[in-house]
Amino acid sequence: MSVIVRNEENQLLLLCKGADSVMFERLSEKGRQFEAETKEHIKRYAEAGLRTLVITYRELDEEEYKLWEGEFLKAKTSVGADRDALVDAAADKMERNLILLGSTAVEDRLQKGVPECIERLAKAGIKLWVLTGDKMETAVNIGYACGLLRQDMKKIVITLDSPNIIALEKQGDKDALRKESLESIKKQIGEGIKQIKFAKESTNTDKESSSSFGLIIDGKSLDYSLSKNLEKSFFELATSCASVICCRSSPKQKARVTKMVKLGTGQTTLSIGDGANDVGMLQEADIGVGISGAEGMQAVMASDFAIAQFRFLERLLLVHGHWCYRRISMMICYFFYKNIAFGFTLFWFEAYASFSGQAAYNDWYMSFYNVFFTSLPVIALGVFDQDVSAKLCLKYPFLYLEGVEDTLFSWPRIIGWMVNGVVSSLAIFFLTANSVMTQSFRRDGQVIDFEILGVTMYTCAVWTVNCQMALSINYFTWIQHFFIWGSIAFWYLFVMVYGYLSPEISTTAYMVFVEACAPSLLYWLVTLLVVVCSLLPYFCYRSFQSRFLPMYHDIIQ
C-alpha cells in the first residue's frame, strides 16, 4: 500500500508499506543498506507473535510524477473489463526501486475464548484451516497460542526459502526461478505425503497418524501448489493433516483455497474473517461468517452471518447449528409420516370398497387435515424443539457429529419414518373397520354406515399423528401442549359445528358426531385402542434403540 506526499521542503515522496516477502523484491540496489538487520528484526518480532510490516520510501521528480499521474488517472477512469489490471500495472510502475526505512511490529492479541472455541470445534469433527496474511513465524506462534498446533505435532513446512531459490531470485532469471520453484514444491509435497503414509503404516490407524501432522505453507509456495499440476497432490497432503496454516496469503489465494476445499471434498465449507481481505473467501465458501470489529464492516457486509467475536462461533454451530439440523430433519421426516399415515387409509378403504369410488372422508375433512389438524404441532417442532440444552451442547461437542455424519436425515431414517406411516395407516383402517363393522353401533341396534366409519377413522388419524408428535418432541413448552392438544380439540369442535349446518352444506357430516359417535362408548374405546396400537411399534423401537443402539443425543440424555 502506497501514498505519494509533498513535504515541507517541496519534495515528492512515495511512502510504501507491505509484507516483507513482497517489499524486499522491490528495493533498489542502493536501498538495501539495512536489509540483513531488518530481516533479523522481522524474524525476532514474528517469533514473538507480532504482526510485521516493512516500510520503504522513494524520492520522485516532478516530471516523472506528472507522467505517471496521467497514466494512473487514465487507468482509474477506464470502464473496460481490464480496469483493475491497468490500475495495478500503473501502481506497480511507481512501486519500484524503493529505499528501505525499517520495519514495524504490532501486537495483535487473540480474542477471549479462541483456544477453547477451536478445541471444541475440533472435537465436533470440524476440520480447521487458517488462511492468513501474517508471516510464517507469526502464524505458527498464533497456531500454538490458539491450540491449532500442538507441541507433539510433526510440522510439514513447505517454503521457498532454500539457498538455490534465493540465489536465482537475486540473478533475476524468472524462467529458471519458476522451474526450480515448481520442482522444489513438488518434491516437498511428495515428501510430506510419504511421511504421513509411513506414519499410517506404523500406527495402523488413519486417525492417529493424520492428527499428529500440521501443514504450514507460505504464500509463494501456495501459488505453485494451486497450479493444475500440483493441486491434486497438495489437496491430498492438506486433507491428510489435522491442521493447515497458509501464511502470507493474498485475498485471491484465500478464495482459491476455499474453492479447492469445497469442490475437492464435497463437504460444506464455512469461512470466518474480520477484514476486507477476507471478503473473497467469505463469498466463495458455502457459509460466510463475518466478525464485526476494528477492521471495518466489509467482512460483515459480505457474509451470511455476523458475530461480534470469534468465540461466538461455537454457540452458532454447536448449539444453534445442532438444534436447527435436528428440527429441520425431524420436521421433514414427520411430514412424510403424517401424510403417508393419512393417505394410505384412503388406499386401504378404496381396496375394501372394491375401488368403487366411495369417499372415505368428507371433502372438508380432507382439506383441513394439513391446514388445521396437524400443521401447528410440526411448526412448533421446527421452531422450539431441543433434544438437549445449550449448556450440554457446549459441554459435549461430539453431539454436533449427528449433523456431520447425517444421522438424522439419512435414507434409512427417512424410509423408517415412511414405514412407520404405513404401519400406522394399517392399524388405523383395519383395527377401526374390524372393531366397529361387525356389531351394532347404536342403542337401537343399527350398525355403522360409511359416514360413521369415516369420522371414526379420521378421529383415530388425528389422534395418532398428534400423539406421535408428542412422543417425538424432547422439549415441551406450553406452546407445544397448546398446539398438539389444541389441534385435537379443534377437530372435535369443527365436526360438531360443521355437523350442525344444514345437510346441503354439511352433506355426509350432518349430525354424525353429536347423534351417532359421541353417545357411543364403542367410538371412544376404538379411538383409544387404535391410537395405542398405532404408536406401539414406534414406542418399542425407540425404547430398544435408546437402550441398546443409542445415538449421541440419547447418550447425553
N, C-alpha and C positions, 0 to 999 in steps of 0.2 A: 504494500500500500504506500502510495507516494503523494507528496504535496509539493507544489512549487511556490516559493515565497520570495518577497523582496525585503531585504533587511534595511537597517537604518543607513548603511553605507551605500545604498542603492545597488547592492549586488543581488543577482538572481541565483537562488539556491534550490536544488532539488533535494528534499529530505525523504528518505525511504526506510521503511521498516519491514521485516518479514522473518520467516523461518531460516535458520542457518543453512539448511540444505539447499535453499533457493538463492540466498543472498551472497554466499561466498563465490558462486559461479559468476556473479555479475560485477565482481570487483575488478578494478584496473590493476595493472602491474605496480603502479606507484601507491595504490591504496591498500596494499596487503601488509603494511608495516607491522600491525599488531595481530595478524591473523592467528598465529600459533598460540599467543597468550589468550586471545579471545576464545578460541576453541577449547582451551583448557578450562577457562572460567565457565563456559557454557556447559561443559561436561560435568563440572562440580555442582553447578546450580541444578542441572537436570537430575543428577543422582540424589540430590536433596529434595526432589519432588517439586521444584519450582518450574513455572512456565516461562520459557525463554524466548527472546526476540533479538535480532541483530539490527543495529541502527547504522545507516550509512548516509553519505551526502555527496553532492557533486555541484561544482560551480558551472553556471551557464552564461553564455554571452547573449546579447540582445538579438542578434541576427538569427542565431540557432533557435532561440526560443520562439521568435515570430514565425519562422518557417514551420516549426513543429506545431505551434498553436493552430495555424491554419489547417494543417493536416488532421489534427485531433478534432477540431470543431467540425470539419467535413465528415469525419467518421461518425461523430456523435449525432449529426443531423441526418445521416443517411437513413433511408427507410427500407432498405433491402433485407433479405434473409441473413446476409453475412455481416450485419451491423456489429454484432458483438466481436466477431473475428477481426474486423477493421479497427475497432477501438482497442482491442488487446494488442494488435500489431503496432499501433501508434504509441501506446504506452510502453511497449517493450523496447522501442527505439530509444526512448528517453531514459529508461531504467538500465543503463549500461555504463561501464567504466566508472563505477562508484568507488568512493573512498570510505574505508571502514572507520567508524567512530567508536564502536564498542557494542556491548550487549546489555540487555536488561533482564531481570528475573523477578517474577511476581508470584507470591504465594496465593494459591487458589485452593483453599481447604475443601475437603469433602463435606457435603451437607450431612446433617444429623441423620443417623439411621441407615446410611447407604450400605455399610458392610452387612448389617443384619438383614436388610432387604434382599441383597444379592444372594446371601446364603439361603434364605427361604425360597427364592425363585429357583435356585439350583436344585433344592430338594423337591420342588414341584415338577421337576422334569423339564424345565425351560433351559435351553442352551443359550448362553450369553456371549456375545461378541462385542468388543469395544472398538469403535472406529473413531479415532481422534486425530487432531492436527498437532498434538504435542510431540516433542522429541522422544525418541525411544526410551531413554533413561527415565524421563518424567513419567511416561505411560506405564513403564514397568513398576516404578515406585508407587504409582496410584493403584496399579493392579494388585500389588501386595497389600496396600492400605485398605482397599475395599473388599479383600478376600477373594478376588477373582483368581489370583495366583497364590499358590501355597509354597512353603519352603521345600516340601518333599516332592514338588512337581519338577519334571525334567523339561527344560525350556528348549524349544526348537526355534532358533533365531535365523531368519532369512534377511540378509542385508547385502549391500553392495559396497561395503567399506574395506574390501580387500586391497592390498598394495597394487595389484595389477590394474584394477579398475581405476584407482586414484591416479596412477601414472598415465593411463590413457586419457583421463579427463583433462590432465594438465597439457597433454600433447594436442588436444582438440580434434582428434580423429574420430568423428561421430559414428561412422560406419563400423569401424573396428571396436569402438566402445559399446555400441549396441549389440554386436555379435558376441563379444566377450561377456557382457552383462546377461544376455539371454542364456548362454551356456552355463554361467555361474548359478543363475536362479534354478535352471533345470536340474543341475547337479544337487543343489541344496534341498530342493523339494523331494528328489529321489531318495536322498539320504534320510530325510525325515520320515518318509513312508516306510523305509526299511527298518528304522528304529522302532516304529510302532508295531510293525508286523513281527519283529523279533520279540518285543515285549509280550504280544498276544500269544505267541508260541510258547514262551517260557512260563507264562502265568496260566494259560489255557482259559482265560476269561476275557472277553472283549471289553466288559465294563471297567474292570480294574485297570487294564492296560491303557485305555483311552483317557481315563480320569487322571492318570499320572503325567500327562503331557499338556504343555501350554505352548501355543504358537504365537510368535512375535515377528511381525514383518513391517518394514518401513515403506514409505510412500513410493520411492523409486522402484523398489523390488516388486511392489504391488502392481505397478504399471505393466511390468513384464509378465507377472503371474496371471494377470487378467487377459493376456493375449490369447488368441484362438489355440495356439499350440500347447500352452501350459495351463489353461483354465481348468480343464478336467482333472489333471493331476493335483493342482493346487486345491481344488474343491475337495478332492478325496482326502488330502492331508488335513485340511482345515476341519472337516466334519469328523475326522477321527480323533481330534484333540478336545479336551474338556473345555479349554478356554482359548480364545483367539483375540489378539490385540493387534490392530492395524494402526501404526503410528504415522505421523506426518501425512495423513490422508487428506486429499483435497475434497471439496464438496462433491465433485463429479465421481471420484473414486468411491466415496461413501455410498452414493446411489448405485454404482455398478456392482459393488459387493452385495448390497441388499438385493438387487435384482438377481444376481447369481445364486444366492441362497434360496430365494423364493422359487425360482424356476428349477433349480437343481434338486431341492428336497421335496417340493410339492407340499410343504407344510405351511402353516400360517405364520407370517413374519410380523413382528412388531418393532418399530423404531421409536426411540425416545431421544429427544435432543432439546437444547435450550437456545441455540443461536441461529443466525441467518445461514451459516454454513451447513446446517443440518436439514435445511428445507427440502433439498433433493432426495435425501434419504427418507425423510418422513413421508413424502409423497409417493415414493417408489414402493414402500412396504404396504402390506395388506392393512395394517393399522398404524397410524401415526399418533404419538403422544407427545405433546409439546409442554415444556416446563416454562412457566411464566416467571421471569426474574429480571436480573440486572442487565441481561444481554438483549433486551428488546422483546417485541411481540411477534417477530417474523415467524418463529417456530410455532407459536401458538396458532397464528392465523392459518398456517399450512397444515395443521394437524386435525385429527378426528376427535381427540380428547385433549383437554388441557388440565394440568395439575400444577400445584404450587411448588412441590418438592419431589425429588426422586423417590423418597421413601413411601410416598402415597401410591406408587405403582403396585406395591404388594397388596394393598387393600383393593385397588382397582381390579387386579387379576385374581388373586386368591379368594377374595370374598365375593365381590360383585360379579366377576367372571364366572366363578363356580356356580353361584346361585342362578345367574342368567342362563348358563348352559343347561342346568338341571331343569329349570322352569320351562324353557322352550322345548326341550326333549320330551318331558312329561306331557306337556300340553299337546304336542303333535301326536304322540302315541295315544293319548286319551281321546283325541278327536277321531282317530281310526277306530278305536274301541267302541265308542258310543254310537257311531254311525253304523258300524257293522252289526252291533248288538241289536239295534232297532231295525235296520234294513233287512236282515236275514229273517226276522219274524214275519215280514211280509212274504218272503220267498217260501218259508215253510207253510204259511197259511194258504198261499196260492196252490202249492202242491197238494195240500189237504183238500182244497176245494176243486181239485182236478183242473186247475188253470182255467176256471170258468169266467174269470174277470170280476168275481165278487170282491168288493173292497173290504180289507180287514179293519181299517180305521176310517173315521170321519175325516173329510178333507181338511178341516181346520185343525184337527189333532196333528196331522202330518205337517202342516205349515208351521205350527207353533213349537214343534219338538226342538228344533235347533235355535229358535228365536227366544223363547221364554223359559222352557222347562229344563234345559241342560246347558245353556250357554254361559250363564253368570258364574257357576262354580269353576268352570275351566278358565275363565278370565281371572278369577281370584287366585287360582293355582299359578297362572302365568305371571302374576304381579307380586304376590305376597309369600309364596312358599319358600321355606328354608329348611333344608334337611338337618343342618347343624348351625349353631350361632356363629356370628362373625369372629368372636374370640377363639372358637375352636378351629375355624378355617385358617386363622393365622398360626395357631399352635401346632396344627397338623397339616403342613403344606402338601403332603403327598395326596391329600384329598383332591387336589387340582388334577391329578393324573386321570381321574374319571373322564375329564374333558379331553386330555391329550390322547388317551387310549380309546376315546369314543365309546365308553362303556354303555352309556345310557341311550345312545342313538345309533346302535349297530343294527344290521339286518336281523340277526337272531332276536333282538329285543323288539323290533317293530313287528316281526312275524308273530312273536309271542303274544303281543297285545291283540293282534288280529285274531289269533286262535282263541284267546280269551273272549273276544267279542262273539265269535261263532258259538262257543260253548254256552255263553250267557243267553244267546238267542234260542238255542236248542232247549235250554231249561225253561225260558220264559214261555215258549209256544207249547211244547209238549206237556210240561207239568200243568200249565193252565188248562189246556184242552182236555187232558185226561182226568183232571180233578173236578171239572165242573160240567162236562158234557154228558156224563153217564148217569146222572141222577137229577132229581128235582131241585130247582133253584129257589123258587118262591114258596110261600106258605101254602098256596092253593095247589101246589103240585106241579106247576108248569116248569118245563125245562128252559134252559137259556136259549137265546137267539143270537144271531151274529152281532147285533148291537152290544149286547151284554158281554159277549166274548171279547169284542174289540176293546171295550172300556177296561175290562179286567187285564187283558194283555198289556194295554198301554200303561195302566197303573203300575204293573209289575216292571215294565221297561223303565219308567221314570224313576221309580224307587231304586232299581238295580244300578243304573248308571250314576245316580247321585250318591248312593251309598258306596259305590266303587270309588268315587272321588274322595269320600270321607276316609276310606281305607288307604288311599294313595297319598293323601296330604300328610306332611310331617309337622307343619307349623299352623296351629289353629288360632285364629283371632275371631272376634265377634263377626267380622265381615264374612269369613268362610262359613261360619254357622248360619248366618243370615241368608247367604246365597244358596247354600245346599238345602237347608230345611225350608227356606222360603220358596225355592223352585218347586218343591214337592207340594207345599201348601197351596201355591198358586195354581197347580194343576187341578186340585180339588175345587178351588174357588171358581176356576174357569169352567169346569164341566158342570158345576151347579148352575151358574149364571147363564151359560150357553144353553143348558137344557131347559131353562125356564122360558126361553124365547119360543115363538110360535113354530110349529112343525115345518112351515115353509122355509124358515131360516135355519133352524137347528137340525132339520132332517133326521138323521139316524141318532142324534144325541138327545132328542126330545125326552125329558124327564127320566132318562135311562139311569142316571146316578141316584137321584132322590127317591124314585119309586121302586127301582129294581135292585141296584147294587148296595147302596148304603144300609138298607134294613137287613140285608142278608149277612149272617155270620160267616157263611162259606166264603163270600167275597173277601173278607178281611183275613181269614185263615189262609186262603190260597195265596193272597198277596205276601203274607209273612213267609209261607213255605217256599214260594218261588224265589223271593229275594235272597233268603238264606242259602238255598241250593245253588243259585247263580253265583253268589260271592264265595262259596266254599272252596272251589278249585284255586282261585287266586289267593285266598287266605292261607290255604295249606301250602301252596308253592312258596309264598313269601315267608312263612314260618320255617319251612325247611331251608330255604336259601339263606336267610339271615343267621341261622344257627350253624349250618354246615358248609355253605359256599358264600360267605359274606362278601359284599362289595366294600369299598373303602369307607363309605358313609355308615354302613352297618357296623363296621368295627368300631368306629368312633362313637356311634350312638350307644 
